């Protein structure tokens, strides 16, 4: 039996060594990312606080169990105590301690949720409308409106029988033709709705994921403090091509953002004042509702 156990141990150890040495394992990240916004960092901090509390609880509980099993095992001549039937002190302790722990975790969690919902004093408001299977971005005060769809190289590679090696496509299924562009260090308010079915706008680096629901306006916010490109996806099963509507946000410096904004305004100038046309008329009600919410 010991030989079999030793062989299994060696096999598992060898498999783990191979996996840890592989490029795939090198790309793994076994924890949450701190992200690049106040919300994401607060979520990460809260996650680590609760994790450490859970580790401490596990150490104490399993420590007591292991100590009791070893110290009072039958082979040592231990005799069960049949006289201890009830202890008021023990009842109070094992009721009060969990309550204290839960309250200690609930206070920072409630604070994080309140901060997440506080969209006041936004410096830029963008209406995001989800469609099958694309996103529409409308800068409500800047007269800029465009659609963002899966990048052509990713779309071509995903087709059955394309013969394209997806490993050669940069950011396969996570790239778009026109990303959402925002300035660094500015509070951006996002108004979310949908024109057909429920979608979900999710950018992990920002620590936000919010549903886009037809006929209803959700809102969230972020304030990215690092210039860069951040990628996400629709996180709600929304139909056949659900996996092919990525979210890409490019955070630029204020100067670069102003230049980009002027270029977009110039490109949109010949268009009708109503902005980009929606894929179908069902988006009209959602658009009106989001515009009304932006005014509040």
Phi, psi and omega in degrees: 000319180295327178293320179295316179297320179295320180294318178295319179298315179296322180294314179296318178298318178295320178296317178297321179297319179294316181296318182292335180273351184280155177299328181298318180293326180297334181273352180288150171228117190270016178214170176293157175268139176299332178079188186234019178229164177299319181297314182293321179291325177293320178296319179295316179298317179296319178301315181291323178298312180294321179299315180293324175298316179297320178297316179299317178298316180298318180298315181294311184295309181290330176298315178296318180298311182296317179299316181295318181296318182284315186289321187245039177283156186297326182294341177271001179086017180293142180242127180301142177273111183262004183266335183276096181258331183201141177218115180297320180299316180296318179300317180295316183296310185282358170263318184289318183299311177300324178297316179299318180296316181296319178296319180298329178275329184289325183298306178293330178294317178296320178298319179295320180294321179296318179296322181296328184269356184274095181262012181292158175060035177288144180261351178206132180241127182232129175268127180246122179242127179268136175229162172281108358226082183202171178239142172249131179244124179235116176277104195296329182257359184246358179058044176236132185210126178204165177257150179235119183233169179304137181301147186297322181292322176292320181295322179290320183291331184282346182291140179298131179078015181292331182075006180268130177285115184296339179290345179268354182267119180298131178051052183306126181065007178235021179236150180231167178283324180222108180281162170287134183241130180222158178277149179287145175073016179243141177282118184251123177265128180250124174257121188248132173209182180217156182255357181216290180236178180285129173240178178213122183269116189225122174231102185304321183295339178266349180071027181230143173209116186223138181287144172251113190243132179301134178076007181221145181246116171265159176220151176206182181206162172206159177220092183285130182251013177224132176291138179163184178246128185236134189242148177208196182209167167290128185251020178231127181300112189237016177130192188305314184257031179307321183283003186237032175230075181290164175244126178231126178240125177254120179262120182247163171295161182300320180297313180294324179295318180299319178297313180299319182297318179296321178297317181292321178295323177293322179290329182273350185303317181288345184287167178294152184295344180284355179090190181295143180286140181281158182299330176208163186293346182293345180279351183297315181296318179295322179296316179296320179295319180293320178297321177296321180293326182295332181282346181276000000 
